[in-house]
Amino acid sequence: MQIEVVKSKIHRVKVTGAELNYIGSITIDEDLMEAANIIQGEKVQIVNNNNGERLETYAIPGPRNSGEITLNGAAARKVAVGDVLILITYARMEFEEAKTFKPWIVFPNEENNSLN
């Protein structure tokens, strides 16, 4: 039997941009993506702590060490610059493997989304 578990989580990052006229996705500082083991194109669940919105889109890398967290396309309507988000990815795995699996959890600096 396979189950779905948390694979990666970026806990409490601030939205730095919202670009409505874009084809979709979330742009994430590439340093944050690497730290959380998120790859380009991977599905990401977004939880907005400010308004309770939950949505899914896919990740695209932003400039390294920029702190960028930009919602693109229709998702831009679900956030405001400065909102605090939790970004989560999931993986399917065998039940026994899931019992010992350790997700990548990242706690960036809430002021500038940096890893310092």
Disulfide bonds with the S-S distance in Angstrom:
none
